[in-house]
């Protein structure tokens, strides 16, 4: 290339390899009147910089930096920020429009998981970066909470995917409420990283509060207000427009089955009704996440059942729920994931089946059979995965290891043995047994 025809390396054409217009303290020396070939063939090489000819939008941008060889971190910086690739004659980038064309085609084909080119800026790589990623509603990384010399929470980490009901189980003093208070932006002093829908609770607590609803174990109510006035007060606090408040209040009262108590004084409500009113309050601004700290505490059996059914309905509506409790068998009935915490440490986390499989806990299946139970029981005892068969009055209680024998395969085994099945029912897993196996009864 003729140096006289090449564009000079004048100041307007100098760009940083970092892409921000500065050279981070490393300036190119004045080389006015001297083309790139002159620098390459005779003159000393300048510090790393980018200088290019003014090229049209459809030209191939191949003539970049003739500077000193980049070290690894800077070369990575060039590749990530500018799309340039090192070649034997400098840096080059792919033509812009063909890359976008291939990117669109790759995205439309859905084949973003199989890269077809080695360049980190190829269409397949770009498509893979732009493909939607499922973000958990709750992300906790290395959370530590201290109260003076007491370390209440000791570096726990867990995620809660969207739409899950996460049961937070642990004895008193284990760190459940402290963790929930961090998620609710009420605990200021902690170490680690906690995010709600990708938003850091420490950096943007106001935004986080609009995404979640927090119901503490002991909540306050204004006893001289009616249920309607109570909810209108908090709707105004959430800055819900006045024109919409009445409709929203009616909706949450209907959802929590308190419509007939709309004008009743809060002080006159039962404990269970007050719990439902508190839940109606946290639903006013339609949050993605519900944080419920011991919501069934102090409720009678009927109120607990009603509250449990309400949580199931909220899950079906797509809400993500974190609920702490020590009533283990109730959590097992509606939680999709469980976290067991003791002495500030998360000792187990996962789906119920994952935890039971980890502990080799047996599931009990009740099989009611017409006719003689003995031959069927004898045949089932020989089936791999069956731990024990108990003969009862009109049914069999079969204890199975689900990792070796899924429940549906047990049903098939009964049919093969000639059983005339009247009822086939699997018991809920024994959460108390899992809890006792995983914990030692200590506190932080």
Helices and strands as residue ranges (DSSP letters): G 11-13, E 14-15, H 36-41, E 50-51, H 72-82, E 85-87, E 90-92, H 96-109, H 123-130, E 138-147, E 150-160, E 165-169, H 176-183, E 191-196, E 199-200, H 205-209, E 212-215, H 227-237, H 242-255, G 259-261, G 266-268, H 271-282, E 289-293, H 301-316, E 320-325, H 328-334, E 337-342, E 345-350, H 352-359, E 363-370, H 374-381, E 386-391, E 395-400, H 407-416, E 420-426, H 431-438
